[in-house]
Amino acid sequence: MEELSKCKCEACEGGVDPLSPEQYEPYVEQVPGWQVEENKQITRNLQFENFAEAMSFVNKVGDIAEDEGHHPDILIHGWNRVRITLWTHAIGGLSVNDFIVAAKIDRI
């Protein structure tokens, strides 16, 4: 399996099924720290030293999302905490794109 952080997201306009647990499990192993929720999204919670570091991280995530054309939900809370949630909206569940973006976020 190719390293996810070296892959590029492919546009998904729907019409395909989301990944099943059997299909997404190998990808989960490649993005430690991410949790699958309800078999339809992956999330990661991070904590930073201060608000400025949290915002810097969020801006870098935004750059990745724009480059990949695949955008997470981002929540900044408690002044230094960030929650990232990924899923493929067009199919209502997980696709390889979610894991590609997660792997690229992990490289920040």
N, CA, C and O atoms as a printed pandas DataFrame, in Angstrom:
     atom_number atom_name residue_name chain_id  residue_number  x_coord  y_coord  z_coord
0              1         N          MET        A               1    0.846   -1.178    0.000
1              2        CA          MET        A               1    0.000    0.000    0.000
2              3         C          MET        A               1    0.891    1.241    0.000
3              4         O          MET        A               1    1.821    1.345    0.799
4              5         N          GLU        A               2    0.603    2.170   -0.892
5              6        CA          GLU        A               2    1.396    3.387   -1.003
6              7         C          GLU        A               2    1.214    4.262    0.240
7              8         O          GLU        A               2    0.138    4.302    0.836
8              9         N          GLU        A               3    2.284    4.959    0.617
9             10        CA          GLU        A               3    2.215    5.862    1.755
10            11         C          GLU        A               3    1.162    6.935    1.485
11            12         O          GLU        A               3    1.223    7.641    0.479
12            13         N          LEU        A               4    0.204    7.046    2.388
13            14        CA          LEU        A               4   -0.922    7.947    2.175
14            15         C          LEU        A               4   -0.508    9.403    1.987
15            16         O          LEU        A               4   -1.094   10.113    1.170
16            17         N          SER        A               5    0.487    9.850    2.728
17            18        CA          SER        A               5    0.872   11.263    2.646
18            19         C          SER        A               5    1.477   11.633    1.291
19            20         O          SER        A               5    1.650   12.815    0.991
20            21         N          LYS        A               6    1.798   10.635    0.476
21            22        CA          LYS        A               6    2.337   10.894   -0.861
22            23         C          LYS        A               6    1.269   10.786   -1.948
23            24         O          LYS        A               6    1.545   11.028   -3.123
24            25         N          CYS        A               7    0.054   10.425   -1.552
25            26        CA          CYS        A               7   -1.054   10.294   -2.502
26            27         C          CYS        A               7   -1.738   11.629   -2.705
27            28         O          CYS        A               7   -1.546   12.564   -1.928
28            29         N          LYS        A               8   -2.538   11.712   -3.754
29            30        CA          LYS        A               8   -3.319   12.906   -4.059
30            31         C          LYS        A               8   -4.797   12.530   -4.042
31            32         O          LYS        A               8   -5.185   11.485   -4.564
32            33         N          CYS        A               9   -5.613   13.386   -3.442
33            34        CA          CYS        A               9   -7.055   13.130   -3.418
34            35         C          CYS        A               9   -7.620   13.169   -4.828
35            36         O          CYS        A               9   -7.188   13.954   -5.672
36            37         N          GLU        A              10   -8.602   12.298   -5.063
37            38        CA          GLU        A              10   -9.321   12.288   -6.329
38            39         C          GLU        A              10  -10.730   12.806   -6.077
39            40         O          GLU        A              10  -11.355   12.454   -5.077
40            41         N          ALA        A              11  -11.220   13.629   -6.967
41            42        CA          ALA        A              11  -12.549   14.211   -6.794
42            43         C          ALA        A              11  -13.594   13.121   -6.628
43            44         O          ALA        A              11  -13.579   12.112   -7.333
44            45         N          CYS        A              12  -14.497   13.338   -5.690
45            46        CA          CYS        A              12  -15.582   12.386   -5.446
46            47         C          CYS        A              12  -16.891   13.145   -5.520
47            48         O          CYS        A              12  -17.165   14.017   -4.695
48            49         N          GLU        A              13  -17.690   12.811   -6.505
49            50        CA          GLU        A              13  -18.979   13.469   -6.705
50            51         C          GLU        A              13  -20.139   12.573   -6.292
51            52         O          GLU        A              13  -21.294   12.860   -6.605
52            53         N          GLY        A              14  -19.832   11.493   -5.592
53            54        CA          GLY        A              14  -20.878   10.556   -5.194
54            55         C          GLY        A              14  -20.955    9.398   -6.161
55            56         O          GLY        A              14  -20.098    9.228   -7.028
56            57         N          GLY        A              15  -21.999    8.606   -5.997
57            58        CA          GLY        A              15  -22.202    7.478   -6.884
58            59         C          GLY        A              15  -21.378    6.257   -6.536
59            60         O          GLY        A              15  -21.423    5.254   -7.248
60            61         N          VAL        A              16  -20.619    6.330   -5.437
61            62        CA          VAL        A              16  -19.867    5.176   -4.952
62            63         C          VAL        A              16  -20.209    4.985   -3.476
63            64         O          VAL        A              16  -20.633    5.917   -2.793
64            65         N          ASP        A              17  -20.016    3.777   -3.010
65            66        CA          ASP        A              17  -20.294    3.490   -1.606
66            67         C          ASP        A              17  -19.140    3.949   -0.729
67            68         O          ASP        A              17  -17.984    3.917   -1.151
68            69         N          PRO        A              18  -19.453    4.379    0.504
69            70        CA          PRO        A              18  -18.373    4.669    1.440
70            71         C          PRO        A              18  -17.614    3.387    1.772
71            72         O          PRO        A              18  -18.125    2.283    1.584
72            73         N          LEU        A              19  -16.401    3.548    2.262
73            74        CA          LEU        A              19  -15.606    2.386    2.650
74            75         C          LEU        A              19  -16.266    1.641    3.808
75            76         O          LEU        A              19  -16.799    2.255    4.733
76            77         N          SER        A              20  -16.224    0.336    3.743
77            78        CA          SER        A              20  -16.710   -0.503    4.844
78            79         C          SER        A              20  -15.603   -0.587    5.902
79            80         O          SER        A              20  -14.454   -0.250    5.615
80            81         N          PRO        A              21  -15.933   -1.031    7.116
81            82        CA          PRO        A              21  -14.887   -1.188    8.132
82            83         C          PRO        A              21  -13.720   -2.064    7.651
83            84         O          PRO        A              21  -12.563   -1.774    7.955
84            85         N          GLU        A              22  -14.016   -3.109    6.919
85            86        CA          GLU        A              22  -12.951   -3.964    6.412
86            87         C          GLU        A              22  -12.061   -3.224    5.425
87            88         O          GLU        A              22  -10.854   -3.462    5.364
88            89         N          GLN        A              23  -12.659   -2.328    4.655
89            90        CA          GLN        A              23  -11.893   -1.568    3.672
90            91         C          GLN        A              23  -11.092   -0.437    4.301
91            92         O          GLN        A              23   -9.973   -0.164    3.867
92            93         N          TYR        A              24  -11.641    0.230    5.320
93            94        CA          TYR        A              24  -10.922    1.372    5.883
94            95         C          TYR        A              24   -9.934    1.008    6.980
95            96         O          TYR        A              24   -9.065    1.818    7.305
96            97         N          GLU        A              25  -10.035   -0.170    7.555
97            98        CA          GLU        A              25   -9.147   -0.546    8.671
98            99         C          GLU        A              25   -7.654   -0.447    8.318
99           100         O          GLU        A              25   -6.889    0.048    9.146
100          101         N          PRO        A              26   -7.203   -0.887    7.144
101          102        CA          PRO        A              26   -5.777   -0.719    6.815
102          103         C          PRO        A              26   -5.335    0.740    6.769
103          104         O          PRO        A              26   -4.182    1.055    7.061
104          105         N          TYR        A              27   -6.254    1.624    6.403
105          106        CA          TYR        A              27   -5.924    3.051    6.379
106          107         C          TYR        A              27   -5.848    3.624    7.793
107          108         O          TYR        A              27   -4.986    4.454    8.084
108          109         N          VAL        A              28   -6.739    3.186    8.659
109          110        CA          VAL        A              28   -6.734    3.649   10.056
110          111         C          VAL        A              28   -5.376    3.358   10.688
111          112         O          VAL        A              28   -4.856    4.168   11.455
112          113         N          GLU        A              29   -4.812    2.213   10.370
113          114        CA          GLU        A              29   -3.511    1.834   10.929
114          115         C          GLU        A              29   -2.402    2.787   10.488
115          116         O          GLU        A              29   -1.376    2.896   11.159
116          117         N          GLN        A              30   -2.601    3.473    9.370
117          118        CA          GLN        A              30   -1.586    4.394    8.853
118          119         C          GLN        A              30   -1.718    5.809    9.413
119          120         O          GLN        A              30   -0.854    6.649    9.166
120          121         N          VAL        A              31   -2.786    6.084   10.162
121          122        CA          VAL        A              31   -2.977    7.419   10.732
122          123         C          VAL        A              31   -3.248    7.304   12.237
123          124         O          VAL        A              31   -4.361    7.564   12.696
124          125         N          PRO        A              32   -2.216    6.909   13.001
125          126        CA          PRO        A              32   -2.403    6.769   14.443
126          127         C          PRO        A              32   -2.830    8.101   15.059
127          128         O          PRO        A              32   -2.381    9.168   14.642
128          129         N          GLY        A              33   -3.693    8.017   16.043
129          130        CA          GLY        A              33   -4.202    9.220   16.687
130          131         C          GLY        A              33   -5.562    9.639   16.161
131          132         O          GLY        A              33   -6.246   10.447   16.789
132          133         N          TRP        A              34   -5.960    9.103   15.023
133          134        CA          TRP        A              34   -7.278    9.380   14.462
134          135         C          TRP        A              34   -8.242    8.298   14.913
135          136         O          TRP        A              34   -7.878    7.124   14.980
136          137         N          GLN        A              35   -9.456    8.686   15.218
137          138        CA          GLN        A              35  -10.485    7.758   15.675
138          139         C          GLN        A              35  -11.636    7.712   14.678
139          140         O          GLN        A              35  -12.077    8.748   14.179
140          141         N          VAL        A              36  -12.119    6.510   14.389
141          142        CA          VAL        A              36  -13.303    6.357   13.542
142          143         C          VAL        A              36  -14.528    6.552   14.426
143          144         O          VAL        A              36  -14.623    5.981   15.513
144          145         N          GLU        A              37  -15.453    7.360   13.950
145          146        CA          GLU        A              37  -16.706    7.586   14.672
146          147         C          GLU        A              37  -17.879    7.190   13.793
147          148         O          GLU        A              37  -18.012    7.651   12.660
148          149         N          GLU        A              38  -18.722    6.333   14.334
149          150        CA          GLU        A              38  -19.958    5.895   13.670
150          151         C          GLU        A              38  -19.717    5.291   12.288
151          152         O          GLU        A              38  -20.603    5.324   11.434
152          153         N          ASN        A              39  -18.526    4.741   12.062
153          154        CA          ASN        A              39  -18.171    4.140   10.770
154          155         C          ASN        A              39  -18.334    5.097    9.604
155          156         O          ASN        A              39  -18.476    4.661    8.461
156          157         N          LYS        A              40  -18.315    6.418    9.880
157          158        CA          LYS        A              40  -18.524    7.350    8.772
158          159         C          LYS        A              40  -17.621    8.561    8.789
159          160         O          LYS        A              40  -17.643    9.347    7.841
160          161         N          GLN        A              41  -16.817    8.745    9.841
161          162        CA          GLN        A              41  -15.899    9.874    9.871
162          163         C          GLN        A              41  -14.702    9.552   10.755
163          164         O          GLN        A              41  -14.756    8.656   11.598
164          165         N          ILE        A              42  -13.621   10.297   10.547
165          166        CA          ILE        A              42  -12.455   10.162   11.422
166          167         C          ILE        A              42  -12.195   11.516   12.067
167          168         O          ILE        A              42  -12.392   12.567   11.457
168          169         N          THR        A              43  -11.750   11.462   13.311
169          170        CA          THR        A              43  -11.499   12.688   14.056
170          171         C          THR        A              43  -10.166   12.601   14.778
171          172         O          THR        A              43   -9.657   11.520   15.073
172          173         N          ARG        A              44   -9.624   13.772   15.049
173          174        CA          ARG        A              44   -8.418   13.857   15.857
174          175         C          ARG        A              44   -8.500   15.125   16.694
175          176         O          ARG        A              44   -8.880   16.189   16.204
176          177         N          ASN        A              45   -8.141   14.992   17.956
177          178        CA          ASN        A              45   -8.100   16.120   18.879
178          179         C          ASN        A              45   -6.649   16.426   19.202
179          180         O          ASN        A              45   -5.859   15.531   19.502
180          181         N          LEU        A              46   -6.313   17.711   19.134
181          182        CA          LEU        A              46   -4.945   18.147   19.406
182          183         C          LEU        A              46   -4.970   19.299   20.400
183          184         O          LEU        A              46   -5.931   20.066   20.460
184          185         N          GLN        A              47   -3.904   19.406   21.175
185          186        CA          GLN        A              47   -3.771   20.497   22.124
186          187         C          GLN        A              47   -2.438   21.194   21.892
187          188         O          GLN        A              47   -1.421   20.543   21.650
188          189         N          PHE        A              48   -2.451   22.524   21.969
189          190        CA          PHE        A              48   -1.272   23.333   21.705
190          191         C          PHE        A              48   -0.923   24.174   22.927
191          192         O          PHE        A              48   -1.707   24.283   23.870
192          193         N          GLU        A              49    0.254   24.759   22.893
193          194        CA          GLU        A              49    0.726   25.579   24.010
194          195         C          GLU        A              49   -0.119   26.842   24.185
195          196         O          GLU        A              49   -0.325   27.312   25.303
196          197         N          ASN        A              50   -0.606   27.386   23.059
197          198        CA          ASN        A              50   -1.356   28.635   23.150
198          199         C          ASN        A              50   -2.238   28.793   21.913
199          200         O          ASN        A              50   -2.219   27.968   20.999
200          201         N          PHE        A              51   -2.998   29.862   21.914
201          202        CA          PHE        A              51   -3.929   30.131   20.818
202          203         C          PHE        A              51   -3.199   30.349   19.498
203          204         O          PHE        A              51   -3.642   29.869   18.455
204          205         N          ALA        A              52   -2.080   31.074   19.540
205          206        CA          ALA        A              52   -1.334   31.356   18.311
206          207         C          ALA        A              52   -0.861   30.062   17.647
207          208         O          ALA        A              52   -0.934   29.941   16.424
208          209         N          GLU        A              53   -0.383   29.104   18.422
209          210        CA          GLU        A              53    0.048   27.821   17.845
210          211         C          GLU        A              53   -1.140   27.058   17.266
211          212         O          GLU        A              53   -1.026   26.439   16.208
212          213         N          ALA        A              54   -2.274   27.100   17.954
213          214        CA          ALA        A              54   -3.474   26.428   17.445
214          215         C          ALA        A              54   -3.894   27.038   16.110
215          216         O          ALA        A              54   -4.235   26.315   15.174
216          217         N          MET        A              55   -3.869   28.357   16.024
217          218        CA          MET        A              55   -4.255   29.030   14.777
218          219         C          MET        A              55   -3.257   28.762   13.655
219          220         O          MET        A              55   -3.650   28.594   12.501
220          221         N          SER        A              56   -1.991   28.724   13.982
221          222        CA          SER        A              56   -0.978   28.412   12.973
222          223         C          SER        A              56   -1.226   27.021   12.400
223          224         O          SER        A              56   -1.159   26.822   11.187
224          225         N          PHE        A              57   -1.510   26.070   13.268
225          226        CA          PHE        A              57   -1.818   24.705   12.832
226          227         C          PHE        A              57   -3.046   24.692   11.925
227          228         O          PHE        A              57   -3.031   24.074   10.860
228          229         N          VAL        A              58   -4.100   25.370   12.348
229          230        CA          VAL        A              58   -5.337   25.404   11.564
230          231         C          VAL        A              58   -5.085   25.992   10.175
231          232         O          VAL        A              58   -5.623   25.496    9.186
232          233         N          ASN        A              59   -4.279   27.032   10.097
233          234        CA          ASN        A              59   -3.965   27.625    8.794
234          235         C          ASN        A              59   -3.212   26.643    7.904
235          236         O          ASN        A              59   -3.442   26.609    6.695
236          237         N          LYS        A              60   -2.327   25.854    8.473
237          238        CA          LYS        A              60   -1.611   24.839    7.693
238          239         C          LYS        A              60   -2.562   23.745    7.224
239          240         O          LYS        A              60   -2.438   23.249    6.104
240          241         N          VAL        A              61   -3.510   23.371    8.078
241          242        CA          VAL        A              61   -4.527   22.395    7.669
242          243         C          VAL        A              61   -5.338   22.955    6.507
243          244         O          VAL        A              61   -5.653   22.233    5.561
244          245         N          GLY        A              62   -5.675   24.230    6.578
245          246        CA          GLY        A              62   -6.416   24.868    5.488
246          247         C          GLY        A              62   -5.666   24.828    4.177
247          248         O          GLY        A              62   -6.266   24.616    3.123
248          249         N          ASP        A              63   -4.351   25.030    4.227
249          250        CA          ASP        A              63   -3.546   24.956    3.008
250          251         C          ASP        A              63   -3.588   23.552    2.410
251          252         O          ASP        A              63   -3.734   23.392    1.198
252          253         N          ILE        A              64   -3.462   22.546    3.258
253          254        CA          ILE        A              64   -3.539   21.152    2.779
254          255         C          ILE        A              64   -4.904   20.887    2.154
255          256         O          ILE        A              64   -4.997   20.312    1.070
256          257         N          ALA        A              65   -5.959   21.310    2.844
257          258        CA          ALA        A              65   -7.321   21.077    2.352
258          259         C          ALA        A              65   -7.531   21.712    0.979
259          260         O          ALA        A              65   -8.130   21.101    0.094
260          261         N          GLU        A              66   -7.045   22.918    0.805
261          262        CA          GLU        A              66   -7.181   23.592   -0.488
262          263         C          GLU        A              66   -6.377   22.870   -1.564
263          264         O          GLU        A              66   -6.859   22.683   -2.681
264          265         N          ASP        A              67   -5.157   22.467   -1.231
265          266        CA          ASP        A              67   -4.323   21.745   -2.205
266          267         C          ASP        A              67   -4.968   20.438   -2.642
267          268         O          ASP        A              67   -4.856   20.041   -3.802
268          269         N          GLU        A              68   -5.637   19.775   -1.718
269          270        CA          GLU        A              68   -6.229   18.468   -2.012
270          271         C          GLU        A              68   -7.671   18.570   -2.506
271          272         O          GLU        A              68   -8.203   17.603   -3.050
272          273         N          GLY        A              69   -8.301   19.712   -2.328
273          274        CA          GLY        A              69   -9.707   19.833   -2.704
274          275         C          GLY        A              69  -10.606   18.976   -1.835
275          276         O          GLY        A              69  -11.655   18.510   -2.279
276          277         N          HIS        A              70  -10.190   18.771   -0.590
277          278        CA          HIS        A              70  -10.941   17.928    0.356
278          279         C          HIS        A              70  -10.858   18.615    1.718
279          280         O          HIS        A              70   -9.778   18.722    2.300
280          281         N          HIS        A              71  -11.995   19.076    2.219
281          282        CA          HIS        A              71  -12.000   20.003    3.347
282          283         C          HIS        A              71  -12.597   19.386    4.615
283          284         O          HIS        A              71  -13.714   18.871    4.597
284          285         N          PRO        A              72  -11.839   19.446    5.715
285          286        CA          PRO        A              72  -12.333   18.924    6.988
286          287         C          PRO        A              72  -13.190   19.956    7.713
287          288         O          PRO        A              72  -13.189   21.139    7.372
288          289         N          ASP        A              73  -13.909   19.488    8.705
289          290        CA          ASP        A              73  -14.503   20.387    9.682
290          291         C          ASP        A              73  -13.424   20.653   10.721
291          292         O          ASP        A              73  -12.734   19.732   11.158
292          293         N          ILE        A              74  -13.277   21.913   11.114
293          294        CA          ILE        A              74  -12.250   22.301   12.070
294          295         C          ILE        A              74  -12.921   23.066   13.202
295          296         O          ILE        A              74  -13.648   24.030   12.964
296          297         N          LEU        A              75  -12.676   22.635   14.424
297          298        CA          LEU        A              75  -13.214   23.296   15.600
298          299         C          LEU        A              75  -12.053   23.724   16.488
299          300         O          LEU        A              75  -11.242   22.899   16.909
300          301         N          ILE        A              76  -11.982   25.024   16.768
301          302        CA          ILE        A              76  -11.019   25.539   17.737
302          303         C          ILE        A              76  -11.814   25.801   19.009
303          304         O          ILE        A              76  -12.817   26.514   18.987
304          305         N          HIS        A              77  -11.364   25.224   20.110
305          306        CA          HIS        A              77  -12.099   25.417   21.363
306          307         C          HIS        A              77  -11.129   25.450   22.537
307          308         O          HIS        A              77  -10.009   24.946   22.455
308          309         N          GLY        A              78  -11.583   26.053   23.626
309          310        CA          GLY        A              78  -10.760   26.115   24.827
310          311         C          GLY        A              78   -9.448   26.857   24.610
311          312         O          GLY        A              78   -8.478   26.581   25.317
312          313         N          TRP        A              79   -9.380   27.770   23.681
313          314        CA          TRP        A              79   -8.256   28.631   23.315
314          315         C          TRP        A              79   -7.020   27.917   22.796
315          316         O          TRP        A              79   -6.197   28.551   22.135
316          317         N          ASN        A              80   -6.849   26.627   23.065
317          318        CA          ASN        A              80   -5.642   25.946   22.580
318          319         C          ASN        A              80   -5.913   24.528   22.083
319          320         O          ASN        A              80   -4.982   23.737   21.927
320          321         N          ARG        A              81   -7.148   24.211   21.840
321          322        CA          ARG        A              81   -7.497   22.865   21.381
322          323         C          ARG        A              81   -8.137   22.929   20.003
323          324         O          ARG        A              81   -8.882   23.855   19.680
324          325         N          VAL        A              82   -7.823   21.913   19.199
325          326        CA          VAL        A              82   -8.352   21.831   17.839
326          327         C          VAL        A              82   -8.888   20.418   17.627
327          328         O          VAL        A              82   -8.243   19.432   17.984
328          329         N          ARG        A              83  -10.064   20.344   17.048
329          330        CA          ARG        A              83  -10.655   19.060   16.657
330          331         C          ARG        A              83  -10.845   19.097   15.143
331          332         O          ARG        A              83  -11.473   20.005   14.599
332          333         N          ILE        A              84  -10.286   18.086   14.478
333          334        CA          ILE        A              84  -10.400   17.947   13.027
334          335         C          ILE        A              84  -11.313   16.742   12.755
335          336         O          ILE        A              84  -11.128   15.673   13.337
336          337         N          THR        A              85  -12.278   16.922   11.884
337          338        CA          THR        A              85  -13.179   15.832   11.488
338          339         C          THR        A              85  -13.174   15.732    9.973
339          340         O          THR        A              85  -13.359   16.725    9.268
340          341         N          LEU        A              86  -12.961   14.528    9.488
341          342        CA          LEU        A              86  -12.934   14.266    8.049
342          343         C          LEU        A              86  -13.951   13.199    7.677
343          344         O          LEU        A              86  -14.079   12.185    8.362
344          345         N          TRP        A              87  -14.664   13.431    6.603
345          346        CA          TRP        A              87  -15.477   12.426    5.937
346          347         C          TRP        A              87  -15.817   12.960    4.567
347          348         O          TRP        A              87  -15.693   14.159    4.316
348          349         N          THR        A              88  -16.239   12.095    3.689
349          350        CA          THR        A              88  -16.542   12.498    2.328
350          351         C          THR        A              88  -18.038   12.769    2.238
351          352         O          THR        A              88  -18.854   11.850    2.187
352          353         N          HIS        A              89  -18.371   14.044    2.219
353          354        CA          HIS        A              89  -19.763   14.461    2.258
354          355         C          HIS        A              89  -20.586   13.874    1.115
355          356         O          HIS        A              89  -21.739   13.491    1.314
356          357         N          ALA        A              90  -20.002   13.801   -0.078
357          358        CA          ALA        A              90  -20.735   13.349   -1.264
358          359         C          ALA        A              90  -21.229   11.911   -1.139
359          360         O          ALA        A              90  -22.194   11.527   -1.800
360          361         N          ILE        A              91  -20.572   11.113   -0.294
361          362        CA          ILE        A              91  -20.999    9.714   -0.150
362          363         C          ILE        A              91  -21.487    9.412    1.267
363          364         O          ILE        A              91  -21.897    8.289    1.559
364          365         N          GLY        A              92  -21.443   10.406    2.135
365          366        CA          GLY        A              92  -21.962   10.230    3.495
366          367         C          GLY        A              92  -21.148    9.271    4.338
367          368         O          GLY        A              92  -21.686    8.617    5.231
368          369         N          GLY        A              93  -19.862    9.181    4.066
369          370        CA          GLY        A              93  -19.014    8.269    4.829
370          371         C          GLY        A              93  -17.557    8.449    4.457
371          372         O          GLY        A              93  -17.159    9.479    3.913
372          373         N          LEU        A              94  -16.779    7.441    4.755
373          374        CA          LEU        A              94  -15.333    7.507    4.555
374          375         C          LEU        A              94  -14.906    7.091    3.151
375          376         O          LEU        A              94  -15.454    6.160    2.561
376          377         N          SER        A              95  -13.916    7.806    2.641
377          378        CA          SER        A              95  -13.249    7.434    1.398
378          379         C          SER        A              95  -11.743    7.494    1.651
379          380         O          SER        A              95  -11.302    7.958    2.702
380          381         N          VAL        A              96  -10.978    7.034    0.703
381          382        CA          VAL        A              96   -9.521    7.094    0.822
382          383         C          VAL        A              96   -9.068    8.540    0.988
383          384         O          VAL        A              96   -8.077    8.796    1.672
384          385         N          ASN        A              97   -9.773    9.489    0.379
385          386        CA          ASN        A              97   -9.411   10.896    0.493
386          387         C          ASN        A              97   -9.303   11.350    1.941
387          388         O          ASN        A              97   -8.424   12.144    2.276
388          389         N          ASP        A              98  -10.178   10.863    2.796
389          390        CA          ASP        A              98  -10.150   11.264    4.203
390          391         C          ASP        A              98   -8.832   10.855    4.853
391          392         O          ASP        A              98   -8.258   11.609    5.639
392          393         N          PHE        A              99   -8.370    9.686    4.530
393          394        CA          PHE        A              99   -7.134    9.182    5.121
394          395         C          PHE        A              99   -5.902    9.856    4.519
395          396         O          PHE        A              99   -4.890   10.036    5.198
396          397         N          ILE        A             100   -5.993   10.225    3.248
397          398        CA          ILE        A             100   -4.887   10.968    2.618
398          399         C          ILE        A             100   -4.714   12.310    3.318
399          400         O          ILE        A             100   -3.600   12.682    3.684
400          401         N          VAL        A             101   -5.809   13.034    3.504
401          402        CA          VAL        A             101   -5.713   14.342    4.168
402          403         C          VAL        A             101   -5.264   14.167    5.615
403          404         O          VAL        A             101   -4.454   14.957    6.100
404          405         N          ALA        A             102   -5.764   13.164    6.310
405          406        CA          ALA        A             102   -5.337   12.915    7.688
406          407         C          ALA        A             102   -3.830   12.671    7.750
407          408         O          ALA        A             102   -3.155   13.202    8.631
408          409         N          ALA        A             103   -3.303   11.883    6.836
409          410        CA          ALA        A             103   -1.872   11.592    6.819
410          411         C          ALA        A             103   -1.066   12.859    6.552
411          412         O          ALA        A             103    0.001   13.052    7.135
412          413         N          LYS        A             104   -1.567   13.712    5.682
413          414        CA          LYS        A             104   -0.853   14.961    5.391
414          415         C          LYS        A             104   -0.927   15.912    6.580
415          416         O          LYS        A             104    0.040   16.619    6.864
416          417         N          ILE        A             105   -2.055   15.940    7.275
417          418        CA          ILE        A             105   -2.161   16.751    8.491
418          419         C          ILE        A             105   -1.165   16.253    9.536
419          420         O          ILE        A             105   -0.547   17.055   10.236
420          421         N          ASP        A             106   -1.012   14.966    9.640
421          422        CA          ASP        A             106   -0.074   14.397   10.630
422          423         C          ASP        A             106    1.370   14.818   10.372
423          424         O          ASP        A             106    2.197   14.778   11.284
424          425         N          ARG        A             107    1.676   15.214    9.164
425          426        CA          ARG        A             107    3.054   15.628    8.829
426          427         C          ARG        A             107    3.351   17.077    9.218
427          428         O          ARG        A             107    4.497   17.519    9.146
428          429         N          ILE        A             108    2.312   17.816    9.631
429          430        CA          ILE        A             108    2.525   19.222   10.033
430          431         C          ILE        A             108    3.406   19.255   11.268
431          432         O          ILE        A             108    3.714   20.332   11.778
